[in-house]
Amino acid sequence: MHQPRRGKHAEVVRVLRRQIDADVHKGLVAYEVVSIRGRGGGMGDAVTADLAALPAEWGASDETLADPHDVALAVEVGADEQQVARYAGDGVPVLLVVDPRHGDWTLYDRPEGGRYQGVHQGHYGDDIPVPEPLSLALATGLLPRYG
């Protein structure tokens, strides 16, 4: 369940979304507050990402839930180990967790057996190397920290 958002939470999402949307030639678009189908297939099994990069045609569909395999990148502003495990178990290929409390980030990739095999960490100021199909470096220097 998502915590109430504060302005800085929304600003993290805005800064990252602008960078993903600036790279539209790959046919991927960043959508906010996207529910992603879980293993059970229903709304109760879905995870809801703060931001998700999906094929542009998803925005024209009537689908309520995004297919986890279509998600090029899911972003959570603050997430615990249980949330990360749900994304991995549902097969979301790449998950970025940004932590404005501490000014750091963790990028997870290669889900297998309910866990992410790749774990890459950094701090605000370090670029985030997002793998294919996005294949871009997200700048973090302008991300706000919680006071």
Backbone bond lengths (Angstrom), bond angles and torsions (degrees), N, CA, C in turn:
res aa  C-N    CA-C-N  psi(-1)  N-CA   C-N-CA  omega(-1)  CA-C   N-CA-C  phi
1 M - - - 1.450 - - 1.524 108.92 -
2 H 1.290 116.13 135.66 1.460 120.72 -178.19 1.518 111.61 -77.84
3 Q 1.315 114.89 140.52 1.456 121.44 174.34 1.528 108.20 -76.94
4 P 1.329 117.20 156.61 1.466 118.40 175.02 1.526 109.83 -57.18
5 R 1.302 115.83 137.29 1.464 120.39 -178.04 1.508 111.54 -79.86
6 R 1.287 115.71 145.87 1.456 121.10 169.75 1.520 106.99 -110.45
7 G 1.307 116.14 168.09 1.456 120.12 -176.97 1.513 113.41 -55.03
8 K 1.319 117.57 -40.39 1.464 120.47 -177.95 1.521 111.60 -69.20
9 H 1.316 117.78 -30.99 1.465 121.61 174.69 1.534 108.75 -60.83
10 A 1.315 115.30 -49.63 1.466 120.65 179.35 1.525 111.31 -63.08
11 E 1.317 117.48 -33.78 1.469 121.14 179.50 1.525 110.80 -68.77
12 V 1.321 118.15 -38.25 1.467 120.36 175.66 1.522 109.33 -58.92
13 V 1.322 116.68 -47.10 1.466 121.28 179.75 1.527 110.35 -61.57
14 R 1.331 117.36 -43.97 1.467 121.15 -178.80 1.527 111.60 -62.11
15 V 1.320 117.30 -45.23 1.475 121.46 -178.23 1.529 110.29 -63.32
16 L 1.314 117.06 -43.67 1.467 119.55 179.75 1.520 111.59 -70.13
17 R 1.331 116.87 -39.81 1.468 119.97 179.84 1.523 111.62 -61.36
18 R 1.314 116.86 -42.72 1.471 119.72 -179.87 1.522 111.41 -59.96
19 Q 1.320 116.99 -38.28 1.466 119.83 -179.95 1.525 111.83 -69.36
20 I 1.316 116.91 -40.62 1.471 120.22 178.62 1.524 109.83 -67.75
21 D 1.322 117.31 -44.79 1.469 120.57 -178.66 1.525 112.64 -67.29
22 A 1.313 117.61 -23.33 1.467 120.65 177.84 1.526 110.87 -70.85
23 D 1.318 116.97 -13.44 1.461 122.78 -176.25 1.536 110.62 -108.48
24 V 1.346 116.69 43.97 1.470 121.97 -170.17 1.526 114.66 -69.24
25 H 1.298 119.35 -13.57 1.466 119.68 -176.59 1.532 113.16 -63.37
26 K 1.300 117.62 -15.01 1.464 120.67 178.47 1.532 111.57 -85.11
27 G 1.334 118.11 -1.14 1.452 121.70 178.43 1.517 114.01 77.62
28 L 1.332 116.70 13.57 1.457 122.00 179.57 1.516 109.95 -110.17
29 V 1.329 115.69 143.00 1.456 121.94 -178.48 1.520 107.65 -130.56
30 A 1.329 117.38 146.10 1.460 121.97 177.44 1.523 109.24 -90.89
31 Y 1.330 115.78 124.34 1.457 122.75 177.30 1.521 108.78 -115.40
32 E 1.332 115.97 140.27 1.461 120.50 -179.81 1.519 111.49 -91.48
33 V 1.328 115.55 148.50 1.465 125.02 176.37 1.534 110.30 50.04
34 V 1.326 114.93 69.36 1.457 122.35 -177.29 1.530 109.49 -107.48
35 S 1.319 115.94 125.97 1.462 120.35 174.44 1.525 108.57 -86.69
36 I 1.327 115.19 130.30 1.458 122.52 -175.40 1.526 108.55 -113.59
37 R 1.331 115.94 129.73 1.459 122.31 -176.54 1.524 110.77 -57.24
38 G 1.334 114.88 131.61 1.458 121.57 176.50 1.515 110.84 -93.59
39 R 1.314 115.94 -176.54 1.467 121.46 -177.59 1.522 112.87 -59.68
40 G 1.350 117.27 -34.95 1.462 120.38 -179.52 1.514 113.54 -75.87
41 G 1.324 117.72 -18.62 1.452 122.24 175.77 1.515 116.39 88.90
42 G 1.343 118.49 -14.70 1.460 120.39 -177.77 1.518 113.09 -100.15
43 M 1.330 114.66 175.38 1.470 120.21 -179.70 1.526 111.87 -60.67
44 G 1.317 117.66 -35.48 1.452 120.65 -179.24 1.514 113.61 -68.29
45 D 1.324 116.72 -17.75 1.463 121.58 -179.94 1.522 112.59 -98.99
46 A 1.324 116.99 -3.37 1.463 121.10 -175.00 1.523 111.48 -77.45
47 V 1.331 115.24 152.18 1.458 121.65 167.83 1.525 106.09 -106.01
48 T 1.312 116.83 147.82 1.459 120.17 -179.39 1.514 109.34 -117.21
49 A 1.310 115.05 113.33 1.463 122.21 -178.60 1.525 110.00 -84.75
50 D 1.320 116.34 146.30 1.460 120.46 173.62 1.524 110.56 -63.68
51 L 1.322 115.63 -32.97 1.461 122.16 -178.07 1.520 107.40 -152.56
52 A 1.329 116.93 142.06 1.459 120.54 176.49 1.520 109.36 -143.93
53 A 1.318 116.17 133.18 1.462 121.55 174.41 1.521 107.66 -91.05
54 L 1.331 115.00 119.76 1.462 123.22 -176.24 1.517 109.78 -132.74
55 P 1.336 117.48 162.26 1.457 119.32 172.88 1.535 109.92 -55.58
56 A 1.327 116.75 140.73 1.464 122.02 -175.41 1.526 112.36 -56.22
57 E 1.325 117.94 -32.02 1.468 120.11 -178.17 1.524 112.71 -67.06
58 W 1.336 118.30 -16.85 1.464 120.08 177.37 1.526 110.68 -60.36
59 G 1.315 117.44 -34.92 1.461 121.84 -179.51 1.517 114.06 -66.50
60 A 1.323 117.77 -16.11 1.466 121.64 178.33 1.526 111.77 -100.59
61 S 1.332 116.92 0.46 1.462 119.53 -176.67 1.529 111.19 -89.53
62 D 1.316 115.60 166.52 1.456 121.93 175.61 1.526 111.43 -95.94
63 E 1.314 117.13 7.14 1.463 121.77 -178.33 1.520 110.83 -65.85
64 T 1.322 115.13 137.63 1.458 121.05 175.74 1.520 110.41 -86.28
65 L 1.329 116.37 -36.64 1.459 122.06 -177.18 1.519 110.47 -114.39
66 A 1.323 115.48 134.73 1.461 120.17 175.00 1.524 109.01 -80.12
67 D 1.320 116.45 145.48 1.459 121.56 174.54 1.523 107.91 -73.87
68 P 1.335 118.46 128.93 1.470 119.46 -176.92 1.524 113.58 -58.92
69 H 1.322 117.56 -28.73 1.459 120.10 -178.36 1.529 112.37 -77.04
70 D 1.339 116.98 -14.29 1.460 121.23 175.96 1.526 112.32 -86.47
71 V 1.326 116.84 -11.33 1.466 121.38 -176.09 1.524 109.17 -80.88
72 A 1.327 116.76 112.03 1.463 120.65 177.87 1.523 111.03 -75.68
73 L 1.343 116.18 -28.33 1.462 121.70 179.00 1.518 108.12 -161.06
74 A 1.326 116.43 128.93 1.464 122.07 170.08 1.515 106.79 -108.65
75 V 1.338 116.54 141.15 1.461 121.46 -179.10 1.522 109.04 -124.08
76 E 1.312 115.69 132.41 1.460 123.05 172.86 1.523 107.86 -122.40
77 V 1.314 116.33 130.73 1.457 120.84 172.73 1.523 105.59 -92.11
78 G 1.313 115.55 97.90 1.455 122.12 -174.59 1.513 109.98 79.14
79 A 1.314 117.48 120.86 1.466 122.51 177.41 1.524 107.52 -155.45
80 D 1.324 115.46 147.46 1.459 119.07 178.22 1.531 110.13 -97.87
81 E 1.331 116.20 176.77 1.461 121.25 -177.03 1.523 112.17 -60.77
82 Q 1.315 117.04 -34.36 1.467 120.75 179.99 1.530 110.35 -65.70
83 Q 1.332 117.46 -42.00 1.471 120.31 177.69 1.524 110.58 -64.51
84 V 1.323 116.69 -43.16 1.466 120.61 179.30 1.528 109.78 -60.18
85 A 1.325 117.11 -42.67 1.463 121.17 179.42 1.529 111.33 -63.37
86 R 1.324 117.51 -36.32 1.475 120.09 178.06 1.522 110.78 -64.49
87 Y 1.327 117.03 -44.39 1.467 119.92 177.93 1.525 110.16 -60.14
88 A 1.325 116.89 -44.94 1.469 120.66 -179.84 1.527 110.30 -63.58
89 G 1.335 116.78 -45.69 1.456 121.25 -179.65 1.511 113.28 -63.18
90 D 1.330 116.38 -29.81 1.466 120.80 178.84 1.525 112.54 -84.06
91 G 1.332 116.65 -6.24 1.458 120.55 176.39 1.509 115.75 84.71
92 V 1.342 117.87 20.13 1.469 119.74 175.86 1.536 107.05 -69.24
93 P 1.344 117.54 119.22 1.461 120.40 -170.74 1.529 115.79 -62.31
94 V 1.328 117.47 -38.37 1.465 120.43 -176.40 1.523 108.77 -139.87
95 L 1.323 115.75 129.14 1.464 122.41 178.66 1.521 108.89 -126.24
96 L 1.315 115.68 130.47 1.464 121.78 174.88 1.520 108.01 -112.20
97 V 1.327 116.64 124.76 1.453 122.16 175.23 1.520 107.44 -112.20
98 V 1.329 115.90 119.87 1.461 122.18 179.15 1.520 107.35 -106.51
99 D 1.323 116.99 133.73 1.459 122.00 -178.01 1.531 110.36 -118.98
100 P 1.344 117.18 94.93 1.468 120.42 -179.48 1.524 113.46 -70.00
101 R 1.321 118.04 -13.50 1.477 119.78 176.94 1.518 110.52 -68.00
102 H 1.337 115.79 -38.86 1.460 120.64 -176.06 1.526 113.57 -112.36
103 G 1.339 116.88 -6.30 1.460 119.87 179.75 1.515 112.77 70.23
104 D 1.345 116.06 40.21 1.455 118.29 176.97 1.528 111.03 -137.45
105 W 1.311 116.10 174.73 1.458 122.12 -178.23 1.523 109.98 -145.67
106 T 1.343 114.49 156.89 1.464 121.45 174.54 1.522 107.82 -136.17
107 L 1.318 115.68 128.30 1.459 121.83 177.14 1.526 107.64 -108.12
108 Y 1.333 115.52 124.88 1.460 122.10 179.61 1.521 108.71 -110.11
109 D 1.332 116.61 139.46 1.459 119.67 175.13 1.528 110.29 -148.30
110 R 1.314 115.36 173.12 1.455 124.46 179.96 1.532 112.86 58.45
111 P 1.357 117.03 65.86 1.465 119.06 177.53 1.529 110.85 -68.14
112 E 1.306 114.80 136.79 1.463 120.47 178.14 1.526 108.01 -158.50
113 G 1.316 116.28 129.41 1.454 120.71 177.63 1.522 113.79 61.04
114 G 1.334 117.27 32.68 1.460 121.20 177.94 1.517 114.73 80.12
115 R 1.329 116.57 10.04 1.474 120.80 178.59 1.528 109.52 -138.81
116 Y 1.313 115.09 152.41 1.465 119.47 174.02 1.527 108.21 -84.85
117 Q 1.319 115.28 130.48 1.459 120.62 -179.95 1.530 111.81 -81.62
118 G 1.328 116.27 -30.69 1.461 120.78 179.00 1.517 111.15 -103.48
119 V 1.317 116.80 129.15 1.459 122.49 178.00 1.521 107.46 -133.92
120 H 1.346 115.33 117.75 1.467 121.29 -177.25 1.526 107.39 -123.27
121 Q 1.324 117.24 129.01 1.457 120.75 -175.81 1.526 111.17 -122.98
122 G 1.336 114.24 153.99 1.451 120.00 177.23 1.518 110.64 -163.82
123 H 1.300 115.53 -178.22 1.461 122.68 -178.22 1.518 109.53 -120.30
124 Y 1.318 115.45 160.61 1.464 119.15 174.14 1.523 107.99 -52.86
125 G 1.313 114.57 135.36 1.452 121.34 -175.32 1.524 110.84 106.87
126 D 1.349 116.98 -27.80 1.469 121.70 175.48 1.521 108.67 -86.15
127 D 1.327 117.24 138.37 1.462 120.16 173.36 1.527 109.52 -71.49
128 I 1.328 115.76 146.82 1.467 122.00 178.24 1.529 107.50 -97.97
129 P 1.337 117.35 116.52 1.466 120.41 -178.54 1.527 111.68 -83.09
130 V 1.320 117.66 94.65 1.463 122.06 -178.32 1.527 108.16 -83.82
131 P 1.356 116.79 126.32 1.466 119.88 -177.23 1.529 113.08 -75.05
132 E 1.332 115.65 179.27 1.462 123.21 175.56 1.529 109.79 -52.15
133 P 1.293 120.08 148.98 1.455 126.22 3.24 1.528 113.85 -84.95
134 L 1.335 118.70 -9.00 1.467 118.75 177.57 1.518 110.92 -69.10
135 S 1.325 115.80 -48.60 1.454 121.81 177.09 1.524 112.11 47.24
136 L 1.340 115.18 62.95 1.454 120.15 178.30 1.520 109.89 -144.11
137 A 1.307 115.45 164.19 1.465 121.47 177.54 1.526 107.60 -107.33
138 L 1.324 116.00 115.50 1.463 120.53 178.64 1.524 109.09 -85.79
139 A 1.315 116.16 124.19 1.465 121.27 178.04 1.531 108.97 -77.12
140 T 1.324 116.11 139.22 1.465 120.58 -177.55 1.526 113.02 -117.01
141 G 1.308 117.32 0.67 1.464 121.10 -175.80 1.511 114.25 -62.16
142 L 1.331 118.68 -24.51 1.465 121.92 -178.74 1.517 113.63 -99.57
143 L 1.336 117.46 2.70 1.467 119.68 179.64 1.523 109.69 -72.55
144 P 1.331 116.86 133.36 1.470 120.02 -179.36 1.520 112.13 -78.44
145 R 1.312 115.26 154.29 1.469 122.01 172.83 1.512 108.13 -106.49
146 Y 1.336 115.20 148.42 1.452 119.32 174.99 1.532 109.56 -69.76
147 G 1.332 115.82 144.77 1.458 121.33 -179.89 1.496 111.94 -83.61
